[in-house]
Amino acid sequence: MSHNYFKTYPNKDGFFNEYGGAFIPPVLESEMKKITDAYFTISKSHDFINELRSIRKHYQGRPTPVYYCNRLSQKYGGRIYLKREDLNHTGAHKLNHCMGEALLAKYLGKKKLIAETGAGQHGVALATAAAYFGLECEIHMGEVDIAKEHPNVVRMKILGATVVPVSHGLKTLKEAVDSAFEAYLKDPINSIYCIGSVVGPHPFPMMVRDFQRVVGIEAREQYMEMTGELPDSVVACVGGGSNAMGIFSAFLDDEEVAIYGVEPGGRSMNLGDHAATMSFGTPGIIHGFKCYTLQDENGEPSPVYSVASGLDYPGVGPEHSMLKDIKRVNYDVINDTECIDAFYELSRLEGIIPALESSHAVAYALKLAQKYPQSSILVNLSGRGDKDIDFIMDTFGLPK
């Protein structure tokens, strides 16, 4: 890796080697150029940086802490640490980029923020940002996820957002993206599509990564202060991959640090029963960019499934696709059963109820701890599990 990594990737056309780019209708090309130009202009400005830093400190409650899991480590081995993004305002890492995107929208004179959401955390975060800046907010969400993530739907409505149910296809995250993109196409002048991960056409994968880099910058500094060294492993869950890029970004140059991206293995390895894009996907174009995608026999995005609504996406961030190819990040899977077990283990041994998305990363850390009992493992705990508890109790119940 190069010390100029963030200046090199993406290139001026938004590509991370062969992945990324902007495969979009001509009507959007001028709007995307405006967004790109505005981002490059204001992201370097003293006023923008100062305002964002103030928001992070006084509104979001950053920095979030790194926490050592004493009882979990005693039981499983290793030394397991958590970067506590569940303590970020709204309960997940999503607000890190939503406040940045909303600040950009304000600079561009936009009146409405439009987005998709799966688990609801991005929707809640964007509704929060819209309330903060006095903007309209429209969130598209699949009907399956609306039922699973009811507490977050209520939060979005309380915050003043319009929640648009999506009833076609599998009624989950991919369809929500389709619906939100269509709504944006109707009025790109007055609205901005605030993508919820490091996905979509350029400049969004770059912008969301840059806004999320705060997670890695904090975690690296905090971990060094706590231990005097770097962790042996860094672990994060990957759907689109925003929380993962946030923490991975600070360790890409540290070759002695192994980096693991954890995808949802779902119910089985059969197509339609998982969302393990990196393990079983092939390069393709989805939602305006090129990445690894899960495809059916016709080359269309295949049905996907995960117990975690925020991970059931048939694509992945283009930067993750590149990091897989150059073998800097190891991508592996955790199935539903392992995820639920880890959810209860962290809850009962440490008093921390994790989001189901984050539970995939916790489950993988427990495997690493047992395999390498002398190693240190830093997990990005990307969100809290309040949104999931009704679904878990109704579907799985308490452990026996």
Secondary structure, DSSP 8 states (H G I E B T S, - for coil): --TTHHHHSS-TTSEETTEE-----HHHHHHHHHHHHHHHHHTT-HHHHHHHHHHIIIII--S--EEE-HHHHHHH-SEEEEEEGGGSTTSBTTHHHHHHHHHHHHHHT--EEEEEESSSHHHHHHHHHHHHHT-EEEEEEEHHHHHHTHHHHHHHHHTT-EEEEE-STTSSHHHHHHHHHHHHHH-TTTEEE--SSS-SSTTHHHHHHHHHHHHHHHHHHHHHHHHSS--SEEEEE-SS-HHHHHHHTTTTT-TTSEEEEEEEEES-SSTTS---HHHH-EEEEETTEEEEE-B-TTSSB-----SSGGG--S---HHHHHHHHTTSSEEEEEEHHHHHHHHHHHHHHHS--B-HHHHHHHHHHHHHHHHSTT-EEEEEE-BBSGGGHHHHHHHT-S--
